[in-house]
């Protein structure tokens, strides 16, 4: 009992200073007597209009199925064609598998909620979403950096490419990326699991987003906010710096190629990956800037659809349309199936 009183006093103190200095209300502390173990949250989704729900359900179901089909076709094409058993396509198949997991973490639950007219998600389900969202998001980020390194070795050291990018190194890079991603996801899982919530909490999103959970917490989350920005700077900044350095060296090497045809061929090998990198980081930056400029939580949820579903859906099209080897492998796979 004494522990609850101390926590309530801290909660009221935090709310007072937040309201005083940031001119924001603190709805999670309006009813401190309801401080109990939360069993579920309410995902408010993208719209409150019941008439839009069938349209949203059809739209997102179609996009999710296209995401699954496109990425599965990439994986099957790479595994079935011996000509694609190279480091670049090994990383591409892992990226496709990661994109499937990334979209599956959030979209199926949203579709179930729309279909059943229910907005609830259990506490355990929410923690699971947070954990897997950061796991696949970080893995996507690291795999893009690994693929940039692969292109750097292929263009800058073509004679030693097969020696440097050995099967052992490729497997090691993927396993290390998975381990680092698992570490980041568990850090976020631990931070969210330590939060204390009041009852009747509502998340203005279509999935459990860690920053919104920090906003709903009755406990002080200033340390958590600092940690999450610090983690984002490390796990996001280092891979992005690696991609930037790799492409700086790549462009420098390509410009030294005397023939125009050689330059075009070298740029063509990087075009698909560079497009995916720009799409991934561009949408992420757009979501961050929109949330910083707009104070509407619902608008932030709408922009989050870009990196949660649109990016994983477009990646297979980018690699298949801009890559002749993948197109030929897909054609062989389809002919064999028919």
N, C-alpha and C positions, 0 to 999 in steps of 0.2 A: 504493500500500500504506500509506504514511504517512497519507494522507487518511482511509482506512478506520479506521486505529487511532485517529486523533483523534476521528472520529465515534463509534466504539464507546465511547471513554472518556467523551465527553459524554453518550452515551445511558445508560451505567451510572450516571453522576453524577446525571442527571435522575431516573432511576428510584429511586435511593437517597433523594433528598430528597422525592420524591413519596410514597414508602412511609413515610418517617420522619414527615412532617408531616400527611399526609392519610390514613394507615393504609390505603392502597390498594395492591394489587399492581400490578406492571408486566409483564403477560404478553408484551408485544411485545419485551421485552428479555431474556427468559429464554434465548433461543438467539441471542446476538449473532453467532455464527459463520455464521448463515444470512442475514446481511444481503446481499441481492442485489436485482437489478431485478425487481420483482413484475410478473408477466404477467397475473394474474387474482386475483379475490377470491371469497369464498364468501358468498353471501347466504342467511342461515339462515332467512329468511322469518318467518311468523307462528306456525308450529307444527312440531314434530319428529315428530308422530304421523302415520304413513303413512295411517291410516284416515280422517283428516280431510282429506287432500289432495283427494280427489274432491269433497267438499262445498265446500271453499274454492274450488276451480277453478270449479264451477258457479255459486257465489254471486258471485264477482268477475267472471266472464265476463258474467253477466246484468247486473250493475251497470254494467260498462263499456259494454256494448251500449246500455243505456238512456241512459247519459251521451252517447254518440255520437249516438244517434237524437234525443234531446231537444234538444241544442244545434244539430244540423244543421237540425232543423225550425224553430227560432228564426231561424237565418240565412236559410233559404229563405223563410220567411214575411215577414221584413223586406225582403228583396231583391225579392220578387215583388209586394208590395202598395205601391202608390204613396203611400197614406195613411200609411205607416210610414216614409217617407223624411224623417225628422226627426232632429235631433241626438241625442235620447234613444235612439231605436231604432238609430241608427248606432253609438252606444257599446255598446248591448246586443248587437248582432251581433258586435262585436269582443270583448266579454266572453265570449260563447259560443265563439268561435273559440279564445280563450285557454284556456278550460276544457277544450276538446278536447285542446289541446296539453299542458296540465298533467297530465291523467289518462293521456294516451298516453305520457308520459315514463317512467312507472313501472309501470303495470298490465300492459301486454303482456309485458314481460320476466318479471314474476312469474308470469303464466299459462304462459309457455313453460317456465320452470323447474319448475313443478308438473307439467306434462304430460310433460316429458322426464325427470323425477326427477333433475334436475341443479340444483345450487345455484351454479354458477359464473357469473361475469361478468368479462369481460376488463378490463384496466386502462384501455384506451381507452374501452370502453363505460361504465365507472364514471365517468370524467371527463366523458363526454358527458351522463350522467344528472345529475350535479351541476350542470353548466352550464345545461341546459335546465330543470331543476327550479327553479332560482333565477330564470331568465329569465321563465318563465310565472307563477311565484309573485309576483314583483315586479310584473309587468305586470297581473296580477289586482288587486293592491293599488292601483296607480296608476289603473287604469280605474275602480275604485270611487270614488276621490277625484274624478276628472274627472266622473263621473256625478252626484256630490253637488254639484259646482259647477254643472252643467247644471240641476239641480233648483232650486238657489238662484237662478239667473238667471230661470228660468221663473216662480217664485213671487214673488220680490222685485221683479223688473223685467219684468213680463209684456209691456208695450208695446214695449220695446226688445229683446225676446228674439230675434227673428229677425235683428236687426241685430248684436247682440253675438255670438250663437252662429252665426256665418256658416260656410259649408262650409269656408272656408280655416282658420278657427280650430279647427274640429272635427278636421280632418285634421292640423293642426299639433299639437294636444294628443295625439292618438293616436301620431303619429310621435315626439314627445318622450318619451312614456311608453315606447315601444319602445326608444328610444335609451338611456334611463336604465336600463331593465331589462337591456339588453344589457351595459351598463357594469358593473352589479352582478354579473351572471352571470360575466363575464370576470374580475372580481376574485376570486370564489370559485374559479373554474377555475384561476387562477394560484396561489392559496394551496395548493390541494390538489395541484397538479402539482409543487410544490416540496417536498412531504413525502417522507420516506424511510421505507419500510416493510420489515419483516421478512417472511420467507416464511410461508405457511400462515395468512394473516390471515383472520379470520371477522367478518363484519358482522352484528350481531344486528338485522337489519332486512330489509324486502322490497325496498329500493332503496338506492343509495349515498347516504347522508346525510353531509354534510360534518362535523358534530360527531363522528359515530362514526369517521370517517376520521382526525380529529385524535386521537381516543382510541387508535387502532391504530398511530399513527405512532411510529417509534423516535426521530425527531428531536424537539427541543423545540418544543412548539406553544403556549407561553404567549402569545407575540406574536400568533399567529394567532387565538387565542381572544379576545383583546382587540379585534383588528380586526373579527372577525365580530360581536361585540356592538355595536361602534361603528357598523358598517355597518347592522346591524339597527335601531339607534336612529334613524339618519338616513333610510334608505329605507322603514322601516316607520312611524316616529313622525311624520314630516312629512305623509305622506298622511292618516294617521289624525287629525292635528290639523286638516288642511284639511276633512275630513269633519265633524268636531265643530263647527268654526266655521261651516260652511255650514248645518248643521242648527240651530245656535243662532239664526242669522239667520232661517232658515225658520220655526221655531216662533214667534219674535218677530213675524214678519209675519203669520202665520196667526192669532195671537191677537188681532190688531187688526182682523180681518175681522168685520163686525157680524153677518152672518147665519150661522146654524148650517149651512145647506146649503153655503155658500161654504167654511166651515172644513172640512167633511167632504170636499168635492171636492178641496181643496188637500192635505189629508192623504192622500187616496187616490192622488194622483199620486206621492207619496213612499213609500207603503207597501211596494211590492215591493222597491225599492232598499234601504230601511232594513232589511227582513227579510234580504236577502242580506248586507248589511254586518254585521249581528249574527251571522249564521251563520258568515261567513268569519272574523271576528275572535274570535268566541266559541270556535270549534273550535281556532283557533290558540292562544288563551290556555289552553284546556283541555289541549292537548298539552304546552305549556310547563310548566304547573303539575303535570301528572301525572309528567312526567320529573323535575321538581325534587323532588317528594314521594317518588316511588317510585324505587328504585335498580335496578329490573328493566328491562333493556334490551328484553326481549321485550314487556313491557306498553307501553313507549313506542312500539314498532312497531305494536301493535294500535290505539292511540289515533291514530296518524298516518294510519290509513285514513280517519278522519273528514274531514280537510282534503285528502287526496290524491285521494279518490274520491267520498265522500258529498256534499261541498259542490258540486263540478261537476255531480253528478247531480241535485241538488235545485234548482239555480238555474233551469233552464228551467221546472220545475213552478211555482216561486214566481211567475215573471213571466207565465206563461200562465194560471194559475188566478186571479191577482189583477188581471189586466189585460184589459179587454174588447176593446181594439183588437187585441191579440195573439191572443186566442181567435177573433175574427172572421177575422183573416188566416189562421190555421191551418185554420179551417173551409173557407175559400175554396180554400186550397192542397190540402186533402184532397179536396174535391169535384172540383177540376180534375183531380187525379191519377186518381180513380176514373172 
